[in-house]
Each structure stands twice: as structure tokens, then as C-alpha cells.
Amino acid sequence: MARRAFSSVVWTALAVVTLATSAYGGNTKYFCTKSAGVPLKVIKVDLNDPAVKITGQFTKFGAGHAEPFGQMVRRVQPTVAVTGTFFCNRTLIPVGDIVIDGRLANFGGLGTAMCVTQDNTVEFIKPERYHHQDWSRFDFVLCCGPRLITNGVAYVEPKSEGFRDKHMLNRNGRVAVGVTKDNQMVFVATRKPVYLSKLAKAMRALGVMNAINLDGGSSIGVHYKGKTLIQPSRRLTNLILVFDNRDRYEERKDNLLPYSMRAANRQAKKEPEGHGVINATSDDALSPNQTDPQH
């Protein structure tokens, strides 16, 4: 009888461990493969798991500044970190809109937006170029591009989104993000120089239904579960992050935003509602400089 009771306790403990592993460890996976002739590093994230949190990170000093990839990753310790949108070599200002924790961290006006709600619903939206968009429905937004796959069709038209830089349009190392029909977010990266159309076909072969290109070339950075899989050769300004545990995200989310926006958050909490609350998403907090993406 005692042996049977002990066995029951052991199996209960194992079940708890298994559930914990499923909740906080089984919702992301990394593997290498070749798709449509392109060697890829692939990270899949299960958006059906409510523990998963998709967000972004901006350099700590805001627009016009850059940081080493490793420094940004160490500050927030995410499960996954991948290079975000393009930025100007001269001004270091990102070319696309970036919304983090529901707050507009950067206005850029170019590209296609990957938009994520609090419950991990993902939409891909093409905003009107250089016009402010209402992103209030979303917790995280990152505008980059060009669009690689639209509703299962691999088709690339960069100039219609404002991308004209020859270096970016030629064969290059690439990184991209998309979503499959069964709600898996897929990050892919390759150091092999490929055209955007080839990358689109490779992602479509992986079952991706909608996807956008991200900042590649010397900017490619990929981090997974404590290991840097690809180290960029220059400093970056913004990242896409995945946390496999929302509790860990809540502990670190203040470090996702620039110092100026963190200070505004603290000030807003001190002020009575409707009396002098600082709005860091106003035009005064945004860059007026609009530039074509550079590498």
C-alpha cells in the first residue's frame, strides 16, 4: 500500500514537471534545414500557447543610437531575439514604425507591418507610406519589408513599399518572419546570399502563409535560449523578441523601451488622470527624418 502511494506521488510529480516543460519550454524550437535550395536556421514559436509573448526592443537611448546585439539581449534575456527593421546608416533612425507594449517608440512610415495583439493574433498590414497609422489595437508592431508572402502567395514588390536600395534588393544574407496556417510564428535566417524572391519561396515551402523580410546582411542577429546563433557585425537599433514565459516578460518589459519613454511611464503613473500626463507617442517624441533603408 505504501509502495503504491509512493508511486502515485512520483507520477504526479512527473506530470507537473511535464506540464511545466510544455508551458515554458515546448512552445519554441530551433532547427537547421534546407528549403527550396536555401540553407536556413529556423525558429518556430507556437502562438497558440498563451504563455508565449511576442514583443520588441529599442535601443536604450532611443532613435539615433545603436547598441551591440549581445548587450541588448543581456539586458532583457529573452528566449528568442532576432534583428528587427532597417535603419539609416547615417542617422541610425529605423525606417519603419515600431510599437512596444502598446506605445509608439518610432515613426518611420515605410514597409509592411507585422502587428501582434495581447492574445498573439497576428496581422500583416500595409500602411499608407509616411502617414501616421492608428496602431492602438496592437501590443507590438514592427514595420519592415518588403512583403514576401501574402495569403499563401510568394510575391515580392519592394518598390511599392518604398524599398529601392540596390544593396538590399540584390542577393544578400537574409532574415525574415512569418506565420503559418496553424498559427506558428516562423523566423528564418541564412548567411547565403539570396534574392528576396528566393527567400519567399523557401519560406512558403515551410508552410508560411504570410511573411515579411527583416534587416539582413551585416545586421543579421539570431539568439535562441542563451546562445547567439548568428552574431551581427555591426550595432543594431531594434529587435524582435519572444518570451516563452509571460511572467519573465513582465519582469523585464521596462527594459524594452528607451530611457526617455521609461521616465515618461514613471511620470505618468505619478500624475492624476487627465492632469499633465506625458504622452511619449506624440510627434515631438518621434523622428522627422525619413530615409531609405541602408545596410
HUPEDA-V838161 format. One record per helix or strand of 3 or more residues. SS is the DSSP state (h for helix, s for strand). FROM is the first residue (numbers start at 1). LEN is the number of residues. If there is no record, write none. Layout:
SS:FROM:LEN / SS:FROM:LEN
This chain:
h:2:23 / s:28:8 / s:38:9 / s:53:6 / h:69:8 / s:80:4 / s:98:3 / s:103:4 / s:112:5 / s:122:4 / s:140:5 / s:147:4 / h:158:4 / h:166:4 / s:172:9 / s:184:11 / h:196:10 / s:208:6 / h:217:3 / s:222:3 / s:227:4 / s:238:6 / h:246:11 / h:259:12 / h:283:3
